[in-house]
Amino acid sequence: MWALGLVGIGFLGLGQVFATATALALERIPHAAGTGSAVLGTLQSALGAAVAPLMGIAGGHTVVPLFLGMTLCALIATLALRLTK
């Protein structure tokens, strides 16, 4: 049950980050905001489609793959942030 709570907290954070990140990305290209939005949406959908089978490899009886996948993505995002500063 605690794992479901942690996943829920993670998804709450995603809702806040995606909206802000999209707005900040589109702010840099106001003359092509529609194209930028389409590219961002396509990339999000493609990455979701690529990662979903990896998360489901262990079956539907455990949330461990989801937890590991979210942790790995958070570490990659933290590394990318450190490299850009």
N, C-alpha and C positions, 0 to 999 in steps of 0.2 A: 504494500500500500504506500509506503514511503517513496518508492521509486516513481509511482504515478504522480505524487505531489511534486517531486523534483522535475519530472518531465513537464508538468504543468507550468512550473515557474520558468523553465527554459522557453516554453512557447509564449508565455506572456512577454518575456524579453524580446523575442523575435518580432512580435507585433509592433513593439516600439521602435526597434532598430530598422526594420524594413521600410517603414514609412519615412523616417528621418533620412536614411541613407539614399532613398530614391529622390527625395526632394533636394538633397545636397548635390547629388550627381546631376540632376536636371538643371540645377541652378547654373552650372558651368557652361551649358549649351542652350541658352534660351531660344536661339534661332532654330534649333532642331529638337525641341522638347518631345515632339511626337515620335520621332525616330528613336531618340534616346530611350523613351519609355518602352517602345516596342522591343528594342534590343535587351533592355533589362528584364522585361517580362519573359522573353524567349530564353535568356540565359537561366533565369530562375526555374522555369519549367523544365528545361533540358537537364539541369543539374539535379533537380528533384527526381526526374525519371531515371537518371543514371544511378542515383544513390539508393532509391527505394528498394530495388532487388537485393542490394548488399545488406540492407537493414533486415530484410526478411529471410535471409539465409538460414537463421537458426530456428525458424518457425514462429508460430504465433503464441508460444507458451512462455516466452521470456522477453523482458525489455532490455536485457543486457546489450544486444547489438545496437539498439537505439541509443542507449546511454553512451556506449563506446563511440558511436558515430558522432553524436553531439559533442562529446568531449574532444574528439579529434578535430572536428571543425572549429571548436572554440580555440584550441591550441594553434591551429593554422591561422585563424583570424588574429590572434594575439601576436603571433610571429610577424604577420604581414603589417600589423600596426607598428610594431617595433622597428621594422625595416624601413618604413616610410617616414619615421620621425627624424 
